[in-house]
Amino acid sequence: MKKSVKGALLSGIIFPGLGQLWERHYLRGISLMVAVLACCSVVVMKATQQAYAILEKAESEGGAVDMVAILNAASRASATPDDLKTTAALVVLVLCWLVGIVDAYFAGKRLDLGEPAGREERGTSRTEKGGISR
């Protein structure tokens, strides 16, 4: 399998940034991973807050757990886009995932063509390594 396809699959299916790490672009890979983990933590914290609010409401109404009431409360809570931070985190999460796929693909494409990994990150060029420049 070509490195471009394998890197894109690692970043797209498993976790954003993993393809960059596999292609030895460590700074880009770790940056993507940190951004995605931060966005996921914001989303999980918001979901946890909503779950606690639903449980508190059910407890205040007599403590009986009615699945239909819980589902209705959950759908109402998720249907209102009142939290700009959560919406922004979801948008950034999707963008990071897409950037991870595209970047891993093109970085792998450069590796498939024989260019050294991470050359642009280290600031070296072919002429500095004694190669021929075009």
Sine and cosine of phi, psi and omega as CSV:
sin_phi,cos_phi,sin_psi,cos_psi,sin_omega,cos_omega
0.00,0.00,0.65,-0.76,0.00,-1.00
-0.93,0.37,0.49,-0.87,-0.01,-1.00
-0.90,0.43,-0.55,0.84,-0.01,-1.00
-0.90,0.43,-0.68,0.73,-0.01,-1.00
-0.95,0.32,-0.67,0.74,-0.01,-1.00
-0.91,0.43,-0.66,0.75,0.04,-1.00
-0.90,0.43,-0.67,0.74,0.02,-1.00
-0.91,0.41,-0.63,0.78,0.02,-1.00
-0.93,0.38,-0.65,0.76,0.03,-1.00
-0.89,0.46,-0.67,0.75,0.01,-1.00
-0.97,0.24,-0.49,0.87,-0.06,-1.00
-1.00,0.05,-0.64,0.77,-0.10,-0.99
-1.00,-0.10,-0.67,0.74,-0.10,-0.99
-1.00,0.03,-0.88,0.47,0.00,-1.00
-0.24,-0.97,0.69,-0.72,0.03,-1.00
-0.88,0.48,0.72,-0.69,-0.01,-1.00
0.99,-0.17,-0.33,0.94,-0.01,-1.00
-0.93,0.37,-0.59,0.81,0.06,-1.00
-0.90,0.43,-0.62,0.79,0.04,-1.00
-0.92,0.40,-0.65,0.76,0.04,-1.00
-0.90,0.43,-0.65,0.76,0.01,-1.00
-0.91,0.42,-0.53,0.85,0.01,-1.00
-1.00,0.03,0.11,0.99,0.06,-1.00
0.94,0.34,0.51,0.86,0.15,-0.99
-0.97,-0.25,0.97,0.25,-0.19,-0.98
-0.91,0.42,-0.68,0.73,-0.05,-1.00
-0.90,0.44,-0.71,0.71,0.02,-1.00
-0.91,0.41,-0.66,0.75,-0.01,-1.00
-0.90,0.44,-0.73,0.68,-0.01,-1.00
-0.92,0.39,-0.61,0.79,0.03,-1.00
-0.88,0.47,-0.71,0.71,0.04,-1.00
-0.89,0.45,-0.67,0.74,0.00,-1.00
-0.89,0.46,-0.68,0.73,0.00,-1.00
-0.90,0.43,-0.68,0.74,0.01,-1.00
-0.89,0.46,-0.69,0.72,-0.01,-1.00
-0.92,0.40,-0.67,0.74,0.02,-1.00
-0.90,0.43,-0.61,0.79,0.04,-1.00
-0.91,0.42,-0.70,0.72,0.02,-1.00
-0.90,0.43,-0.66,0.75,0.03,-1.00
-0.89,0.45,-0.61,0.79,0.00,-1.00
-0.92,0.40,-0.60,0.80,0.05,-1.00
-0.90,0.44,-0.70,0.71,-0.02,-1.00
-0.91,0.42,-0.67,0.74,-0.01,-1.00
-0.92,0.40,-0.64,0.77,0.03,-1.00
-0.90,0.44,-0.65,0.76,0.03,-1.00
-0.91,0.41,-0.67,0.74,0.02,-1.00
-0.90,0.44,-0.62,0.79,0.03,-1.00
-0.91,0.41,-0.67,0.75,0.05,-1.00
-0.87,0.48,-0.68,0.73,0.01,-1.00
-0.91,0.42,-0.63,0.77,0.02,-1.00
-0.90,0.44,-0.68,0.73,0.04,-1.00
-0.90,0.43,-0.63,0.78,0.02,-1.00
-0.90,0.44,-0.64,0.77,0.03,-1.00
-0.91,0.41,-0.67,0.74,0.02,-1.00
-0.91,0.41,-0.64,0.77,0.04,-1.00
-0.91,0.42,-0.64,0.77,0.03,-1.00
-0.90,0.43,-0.67,0.74,0.03,-1.00
-0.91,0.42,-0.62,0.79,0.01,-1.00
-0.93,0.37,-0.62,0.78,-0.01,-1.00
-0.95,0.32,-0.36,0.93,0.01,-1.00
-1.00,-0.02,0.25,0.97,0.09,-1.00
0.86,-0.50,-0.05,1.00,0.07,-1.00
0.99,0.15,-0.11,0.99,0.02,-1.00
-0.97,0.23,0.73,-0.69,0.00,-1.00
-1.00,-0.07,0.94,-0.35,0.03,-1.00
-0.94,-0.34,0.91,-0.42,-0.07,-1.00
-0.86,0.51,-0.61,0.79,0.00,-1.00
-0.91,0.42,-0.67,0.74,0.02,-1.00
-0.91,0.41,-0.64,0.77,0.03,-1.00
-0.91,0.41,-0.69,0.72,0.03,-1.00
-0.89,0.45,-0.65,0.76,0.04,-1.00
-0.90,0.43,-0.69,0.73,0.02,-1.00
-0.91,0.42,-0.62,0.78,0.02,-1.00
-0.92,0.39,-0.65,0.76,0.00,-1.00
-0.94,0.35,-0.59,0.81,0.07,-1.00
-0.91,0.41,-0.64,0.76,-0.03,-1.00
-0.93,0.37,-0.58,0.81,-0.02,-1.00
-0.99,0.11,-0.30,0.96,-0.03,-1.00
-0.99,0.12,-0.30,0.95,-0.01,-1.00
-1.00,-0.08,0.90,-0.43,0.00,-1.00
-0.99,0.11,0.85,0.53,-0.06,-1.00
-1.00,0.09,-0.26,0.97,-0.07,-1.00
-0.96,-0.28,0.98,-0.21,-0.04,-1.00
-0.91,0.41,-0.55,0.83,-0.02,-1.00
-0.90,0.44,-0.66,0.75,0.01,-1.00
-0.93,0.36,-0.66,0.75,0.03,-1.00
-0.89,0.46,-0.69,0.72,0.03,-1.00
-0.90,0.44,-0.64,0.77,0.02,-1.00
-0.89,0.45,-0.64,0.77,0.03,-1.00
-0.92,0.40,-0.64,0.77,0.03,-1.00
-0.90,0.43,-0.71,0.70,0.02,-1.00
-0.90,0.43,-0.61,0.79,0.04,-1.00
-0.87,0.50,-0.74,0.67,0.01,-1.00
-0.91,0.41,-0.67,0.74,0.02,-1.00
-0.89,0.45,-0.66,0.75,0.04,-1.00
-0.89,0.46,-0.63,0.78,0.01,-1.00
-0.90,0.44,-0.70,0.71,0.01,-1.00
-0.92,0.39,-0.68,0.74,0.04,-1.00
-0.88,0.47,-0.64,0.77,0.02,-1.00
-0.88,0.48,-0.66,0.75,0.01,-1.00
-0.92,0.40,-0.77,0.64,-0.06,-1.00
-0.91,0.42,-0.71,0.71,-0.01,-1.00
-0.90,0.43,-0.67,0.75,0.02,-1.00
-0.91,0.43,-0.60,0.80,0.01,-1.00
-0.90,0.43,-0.76,0.65,-0.06,-1.00
-0.95,0.31,-0.55,0.84,0.09,-1.00
-0.92,0.40,-0.64,0.77,0.06,-1.00
-0.92,0.38,-0.56,0.83,0.04,-1.00
-0.89,0.46,-0.65,0.76,0.06,-1.00
-0.90,0.44,-0.62,0.79,0.05,-1.00
-0.92,0.39,-0.62,0.78,0.03,-1.00
-0.89,0.46,-0.53,0.85,0.00,-1.00
-0.99,0.12,-0.08,1.00,0.11,-0.99
0.98,-0.18,0.10,0.99,0.06,-1.00
-0.97,0.23,0.55,-0.83,-0.02,-1.00
-0.93,0.38,0.53,-0.85,-0.03,-1.00
-0.95,0.32,0.70,-0.72,0.10,-0.99
0.95,0.32,0.31,0.95,-0.06,-1.00
-0.87,0.49,-0.68,0.73,-0.04,-1.00
-0.95,0.31,-0.40,0.92,0.01,-1.00
-0.98,0.19,-0.49,0.87,-0.01,-1.00
-1.00,0.04,-0.26,0.96,0.03,-1.00
0.99,0.16,0.29,0.96,0.03,-1.00
-0.99,-0.15,0.37,-0.93,0.04,-1.00
-0.73,-0.68,0.09,-1.00,-0.01,-1.00
-0.90,0.43,-0.60,0.80,-0.02,-1.00
-0.93,0.37,-0.53,0.85,0.04,-1.00
-0.94,0.33,-0.44,0.90,0.00,-1.00
-1.00,-0.01,0.02,1.00,0.00,-1.00
1.00,-0.03,0.17,0.99,-0.01,-1.00
-1.00,0.06,-0.02,-1.00,-0.01,-1.00
-0.99,-0.10,0.74,-0.67,0.07,-1.00
-0.99,-0.14,0.47,-0.88,-0.02,-1.00
-0.99,-0.16,0.00,0.00,0.00,0.00
